[in-house]
Amino acid sequence: MGKIFHNRQGIPIGSSIKQVQDAELLPEFRKGRPGLGGIWQWRQGEYSPARLKLSLYRFLRDNIPLLGACIWTWSRLSAAPGNFAIIDPRTDAENRRGLEILTGLADRVYPFQFQRMAGMESFLPYLFSSLYTDGAVAGFVILKGDHSGIDKFLPVDPAGIMARAGDDGRHRLYLDSETGPIDINRPDFYYLAFNADNNQPLGRSLLATVPFVSYIQQQLISDMQKTAHNAGYHRLHVKITPPERQSGETDPAYVARVNEYFDDTVAMVRGVEPEDNPVTWDNVKIDYIGPGAGQSVTGSWFMTHRAMIEEICAGTNLSPFMLGYSYGTTHNWAQFKYDLVMRQAVSVQNEVARFLEWLGNLELALKGCACRCRWTFDNTLTYLAGETSEIRKSRIEAIIDLFKAGLISKEKASLLAEGLL
């Protein structure tokens, strides 16, 4: 039997569901508390590839505006409003009690207690942001002291999680620590990998394909700044032709008159307001000096920078217009791209929904409620209500035509129409 953990009141935890408190869970990390979005304190000589990659992705997200916008857009699109529902409740009373229990869980699931009134609406953006940046979400369920329900979900940094083959040949998850790997294959632990495959079963960041391209884009911006600084900007060049020397005028008198005329002209030019016009003799010329062919140079930089932006957008499965870049996209094309992006977001939402249902079902079981729950994201938008209504109307009319033609039964028609009315 494994180690028995104790809660802060000193109550031992049963073997069915092990309670894990912050201090008792990982005493090795008291100096650097683990968190989904944080980075553990680096230890000399332990620069593992996983830590290096995740540190790079977090740095890119926090310091490059375009990549920060990518993660922000994906996270906010995915973190749509949602709600729990009881699956096939036996009675109305059971349905009401189950929803009340799940509402309470949603209000306290956010792991950081210092943020008051933060519930599921704060937890979802936090969860999706870490999922897209780190490629995984992991953490422990923390029970209340009397085992009457879930207190919160305690996230851990995916950078410290590794997979190793056990004696039976099956891979198990371990959490890195100063004292050695900690086995975290336990009932109160949950691991969600994003975009996993055979080569990277622990998940892959959304930013995995863009570091090199983002470096080129940032280098391009730096080169643009250096070039503009070297070329300078257009300035006024005032040319003053000295007046002719008067007959019988001495050298000192001529020099004094020329200097006075020069000073008066300089004072006049400096005192001209933006809405004023300078008035001078015809021996004063005002020209512009600055880089030539500025428009063509600017256009070249714009097209090059645009190419880099489109490469990064392609690597993060977004379109430039969704990040604030306007390249003349038509309404129909923008609508098509948005629908495509939302289909991808829904596929990720389904994985997160399973995690939330795991939390909800565990909470219901601890409360003694013999029912199960389902989490549903609501991705409907107000401005799409008309189009959605037309689509549902056409589907219903098609079902009615099939029924009238005798091609489907009444029961089959009712089943097909379910959810459309």
C-alpha positions, 0 to 999 in steps of 0.5 A: 500500500502506498503512502497515506497522506494527511490533510491539514487537520491531521485526518488520514486519507482513505485508500479510495481517493487520496487527498493531496495538500499543497505542502504534503504533496511536493515538499521539495517545491516549497520554494517554487510553487508549481503552477500551469503558467509558471516556471519552477526554479532552475536547478544547476545542471538540470536543463532538460529539453522539455523545460527548455522548450516550454520556457521558450514557448512561454517567452515567445508568448509573453514577449512577441505580440503576434504570438501572444495574440495567437494564444489569446485568440485561441484561448478566448475562442475555446473558453466559451461559456458552458454549463453542467447538465445531469445525464438522465436524472431519475427525479426532478429533485435529483436533477436540482440537487445535482445541478446545485452541487455542480454549480458550487464546484464551478464557483471554487474550481479556480486554483488561486484562492487570492482572486475572489469570486473567480470560478469557472469563467476564470479557470477556462481561459487559464486552462486553455492558455496553458494547454495551447502554450505548454501542450498539456494540463496536469494537476491533482484534485484537492479534497475538503478536510471532511472528504465531503467534496472537492476543494479545488484543482491544484495544477502542476507544471507540465515541464517536470512531468516525464514518462518512463517504462515500468517493470511491466513494460507500460509507461508511467508518468513521473514528476521530477523533484530534487529527491528523484522522480515521484510516481503520479499515477494515482486516482486524484491526478489528471493529465490532458495532452494537446495534439499528442502523437506517437513521437510526443505522447505527452503533448505538443505546444501550438507554438512548436512550429513557429519559433524559427519563423518568429525569429525571422519576423523579429529580426525583420522588424529590428532591421526595419528599425535600424534602416529607418534610423540610419536613413532618417526622416524628411527635414526642412532645409532653409537656404539663404542667399546673402544680400548684395553689398551696398556701395560704399559699405564697409566690411564690418557693416556688411558682415553685421547686416548679413548676420542680422538678416540671417538671424531674423530669417532663422527666427522667422522659420522657427516661429512659424506655426503649423497653420502659418506660411513663411513670407520671405524675399526671393533669396530664401529657398525652403527644400526637403531633405531625406531618404528618397524613394520612401514609398517603394522601400516602405512597400517592400518592407510591408510585403516582406513583413506580411509574408512572415505574419502569414507564415506564423498565422499558418503555423498557429492555424489562424488567419491574419484578420483574426489577429487584427491584420486587414489584408482585404479579406472578403466577408464570405472568406472571413466567415469560412475561415472563422467556421474552420477555426471554430471546428478546430476549437470544438475538437479541443473543447471536447477533450477539456469537457471530458476533464470537467466531467471527470471533476463533476462526476467525482464531486457528485460521488463524494456528495453521495449523488448517484448520477452523472454529468455532462459539460457542454460549451455554448459556441453560439453567437448573436450575429450568427443567430439568423443564419443558424435559424435558417439552417435549422429551418431547412433541416426541419423542412427536409425531415418533414418532406421525407416523412410525407414521402413515406421514406422515414417513420414518425419515430425516425422523424422525431429522432432526427428533429431532436435538438432542432426545435 
